[in-house]
Structures are given as structure tokens and as C-alpha cells.
Amino acid sequence: RLLPPNRPLYGRSPPGTYYFNDFECPNEYLNDCVANITFSEECLSGNLEYILECFDVQTSSQLIQSPLNFTLLQENQETASFSCVFTGYPQPQISWTFTSPANPNNSQPIVSGDQYNIVTIVEDMNYTSTLNISNVMFSNTGAYSCICMNGGPVPAVGVGNLTVLVRPTLTLTSSLRTINETESTSLSCQVEGSYPGLRVTWLKDSSPVIPNSRITLSGLDPILDINTGLYNTNSTLNIDNAAVADSGTYSCFTPNIPPFNPILDSLAEEIVIIVQVRNECVIQAPDGQLSPCVQGYCIDGDNSYFCQCFDDYTGTNCDQQVTTTEPPRFVTEPADQRLLLDGRATFSCIVTGQPQPRISWFKNGDEIPSEISPNLIILDVQPSDRGVYSCSATNSEGSIQSRGALLLIQNVAQYISVVTFSSNSTRRRRQELPPPLEMALAEARIQFI
């Protein structure tokens, strides 16, 4: 076909031979034109013309830059941006798909809308497609593929992975927190999160719990909930036939997750379990029966009675011989109390140890006669009851002294003084004189020098 003079050739022409003069190759096809023009000179009607032979040239699409991987927290409501860069001719068609880890053989096409926004930019034969996912959620976790096709035999594909974490939650509960010897209790620890490695560890007083015939552990490993895609751990610690030594602080703990540190921290909750050293009995057993304290005697407690065991015996009724020994240890120490006049004060001194420790109570450093119960109760509190109360616990393995607990009476003027003697000998003296105690609450302890 003969082209009219001075007519430039625009766009891509079908394969064939063309005659033209003053041809200028459009810039967008410069590379193709220069690479595929063959020239021959012929003189037609006195004009110099060129013969252009056009070929349909195609370059398969190629991936220049693949999307990055992201790990994000759902609670932060962040945006994940995946970008692919391709090259190829003619201009390729780019699409995105999503593949869920729950259904890896079924990829779903993605279109702009709702959470998704797709933007494509063309520059110098490079095609950049960006997929933005706003307010990422756990359900967005999966593989995102950008697929580039321009008629070639094999499409170019780039894949980026998005991991959306749900911060795990941990709940620790207990059926009973205060029990008597030989009784049972259980602790339940529930953990839920998006990471499959949320394995539970149980601790007692910061040391791993070692199962035995009385203490059992179950449900330590997480289980995938197919409905939510989250991992649940339901672990239980059972204590049967409780012993005094079982008292302590129990913790349910999930370790820090190394792949996502510091995105996800470790979790822990704790509960204090008290196994009461003394158990209830009766001073006078019914029908003239003997006291249930086989190797001990009954003591009047707080609206109840308990067995005080002889050395080398323990148990609910002091009927078990001690086979292991351990020094006394406080589970609960006396705490400060601030009461109204005629109120009721209760100081607690709960201890563990083998043999069973003996408790003594002190007021202002002086032992209170006949008070050996773990609970010191003062009814109808009067000004004369003010002071510092403490307890001690002693067995064959040692002795411990609690911190002092202050008993104050509200709306009553309170006085205390520190008396210092200049002699070289050490003397003790107690005196109730002004100035007001409120001026020295930080030093609200009677000092003896």
C-alpha cells in the first residue's frame, strides 16, 4: 500500500509492507520501530521514498519487583500495601488474588472496594500495581498474588504474605483458693490468640510445677478452632489431697513468642492458693467420743476449732507422721488496720512448714499469752488495743518473725512516744504520751533503745 506523501505512521500497523516518505516513528514505539525497520531506496515519480516492513513484535511480561511480607496487629487497624512491578509489551493486564491458609487450593480474585484499593501506574514501559488493604483483620491473613499477563505463554506472578496477629488473652480462675488439708481444688487457664505456639506453662512460686500423684496438668497445647481460625488453650491444674506444702502463688504463663518479638509479649496471671495448716475439730466430740486430733489437741479458733499437732505429726486430724521436714514460711502476714471505736480487728498469720509450726502473737513486742491461733481477733476495739501486732512461727526446722501491723482507731486522738535512755545498758520502756501520732505515721512503730 502506498502512503500519501508526508504522512507519518502512527500506532502499530499490521504486518505488511508500506511506502511512505518523511516518516517519523512515534516515541512510544521508538524501540520497536528502530529495531525492526529495513530500508531500501527506490525512486518513484522522482521522489525518494522508504519501504517499511512492519512485524508484530511481542515481549513477554516479566516480574521486576515482588511484594513484601507483612506482620501486623489487628488492634492497630493498620494498612498493608503490596506492590508489584512488571515490564512487557504489549501493555499487560494485572490482577490480584487472595489465598487463605485455611483453603490453600482456592484463590479468590480481588477488586477495589471495601478494604481493598488497587492502583496501577505506567512509566517507561514499567507497570507498577499496588494493592492497599486498610484496617487489616485476622481474616485478611494469607497470600496475595499479583498476576501479569500480556498474551505470553506463562504469566508473571509475584506473591506477598500478610500475617495479622490477634493479641492473645489469658484468663486464670480457681474453684477454691483457700482449702484445708486433704481437700481438692483446681485452677483453669484459658488462652486465645492467633499464634499456634501459645503453649501454657504452670509455675508455683516462680518455679515450674512438677506433676506427681496428687498434682496433675492437662491441656497444655493449643487447639485450632476451625470456626474462628484462632488457637485456644484450655489447661487445668488439679490438686488432690492437698498438703500444707501446696500453699503458694500459682501462675499460668505463656512464653514470649520469638518469631513476633516484640510485637507479642508473654502473658501471665497468678492466684494464691492457701492450704490451711490446721483443720476444724471439736473440743468435745459427740456421744463422749474422743477428740478427732489423734496426735494433737483441739484449739479454739475464729468461730471454729482446729487441731494443733504434736511434733512429727500432721494432717487433718494429726494422724499422719511427718516424713519430710521444711522450715516455716509465711503465706499471709498481718496487715495494718484502721477501725472505728468498738470495731472488730482480725490479724491473720498463715504459715506452712513440717512439722506444723507453732504460732505466737505479740503486741508492741510483748508476747500475748494463750494466743496461738492463726487468726488474732480483737472484739470491741478500744484505745488500749492500739499498737503494733506481729506473729512468729516456729518448728524444729527454724523460726520466722512477721512484719509489724499497726492497729489505729479512727476519730480518736492517738499518741505515741519514743523514750531514749542514755545509760550504756539496754532497757525497754513503753509510754503513751503526746505528741499526736499523726505527726509521725511514717515512723509508727515503738522503738526501744
Secondary structure, 3 states (H helix, E strand, C coil): CECCCCCCCCCCCCCEEEEECCCCCCHHHHHHHHHHCCCCEEEECCEEEEEEEECCCCEEEEEEECCCCEEEEHHHCCCEEEEEEEEEECCCEEEEEEECCCCCCCEEEECCECCEEEEEEEECCEEEEEEEECCCCHHHCEEEEEEEECCCCCCEEEEEEEEEECCCEEEEEECCCEEECCCCEEEEEEEEECCCCCCCEEEECCEECCCCCCEEEECCCCEECCCCCCEEEEEEEEECCCCHHHCEEEEEEECCCHHHCCCCCCEEEEEEEEEECCCECCCCCHHHCCCCCCCEEEEECCCCEEEEECCCEECCCCCEECCCCEEEEEEECCCCEEECCCCCEEEECEEEEECCCEEEEEECCEECCCCCCCEEEECCCCHHHCEEEEEEEEECCEEEECCCEEEEECCCCCECCCCCCCCCCCCCCCCCCCCEHHHHHHHCCCCCC
